[in-house]
Amino acid sequence: MNVSVIIVAAGRGTRLGAELPKQYLPLGSGVILMHTIDAFVNSCSQIIVVVPKNGVQDWQRICQQYNYQTPHEVVEGAEERFFSVANGLKVVAKDCDVVLVHDGVRPFVNSELIERVITGAVESGAVVPATAVTDTLRKIGGGIVSRSEVMAVQTPQGFLQDIIKKAYEQKYTKQFTDDGSVVEAAGYSVEMVEGDVENFKITTAYDYKLAQFIIFNS
């Protein structure tokens, strides 16, 4: 079975407050994005990395700086995630069975989770990994949201190639917050598989410090 992964790293990372896009911040012997790419080497036959608009040469320079040689294809992204994924889908191999889409700043995804998503995509056509919500959730304006009614969704999200490509033929709307929402809006059922709390997204300065601690102590 052939599996392609689209790693979306086209954001500018403004919430982290760093000069560099967060996916390019140093982590261990490389940068965050390199750790993310390496996580998929054993599971995917094609790795596609979507970098910021007009940022292909920047990424190539970073790879040269760190002598990074893991094989991958580079695609230019867009301002909206929807269009970045759409650009990645254009270069997915024709013989690909399953397409995974993953956040470039989730470097701690493990092989067990990746395989769980691949298996789920084969069985049901479209899956997202999710974890239980442990915090109490309150609506703005008052009222509690029952934790039993919600899950926290992660990536990689997995889809049969024809399903995700058909879904991305839709017109973009702001309601598309992830690939699962795009696929669901196209009329497909999206199932959930067990996620992993260690598969966190580096969004804030605290997340980055936690990532550095994990790498330093691993």
C-alpha positions, 0 to 999 in steps of 0.5 A: 500500500502506498501512503503519501503525507502532506506536511503543512508548514506554510504558516508564519507562526505569529502567536509564538512571537518569534522572528522565524516561522515556528516550524523553522525554530531550532530543536535538537540537531535540526529545526522543528519541521525536520523532526516532523518530516523524519517521523513519517519516513518509515510509514510513507512512500511520499513526503510532501512539505508545504512551505510558506508562499515564496518560501521554497528557497528559504527552506532549501537554505535551511536544509543546506545549513543543517545538511538535512538529507531526508528525501521530500518534495517541496511545494509552495503554500498559501495564506489559508491552510485550505489552499496550502493543502490543495497545492500539496494534493496536486503532487500526490502520486497517482498510485497513492492509496491513502493521503495523510495531512499533518501539521508541520509543528507536531514533531512528536507524532509516533509510528503507532499513531500514524499506522492507526490513522492509515488503518482507519483510513483504509477501513472507513475512508476518512479518519481523524485522531482525537483525544479526550478533553480534560479541562472544564469547558465554558461557553462565552456568555455562560454555560458549561459544555459537557466534556462527554460531547467533545473531543480534541482533534489532532493530525495526521488525518487520513483519507483515501485519495479519491475522497480527499481530492473530491472534497478539495474541489469545493469552494473554500469557506471559513468553516473549514478548520481542518481536513476532516471538516472539508471532507465532512462538508463534501458529504463523507462520514469522518470517523475518529481514532485514538489520538496521543496526548504527546502529539501536541502542536507547538503553538505558544512559547510554552509549547516550544519550551516543552518541546526543547525539554523533551528533546533534551531529555530523550 
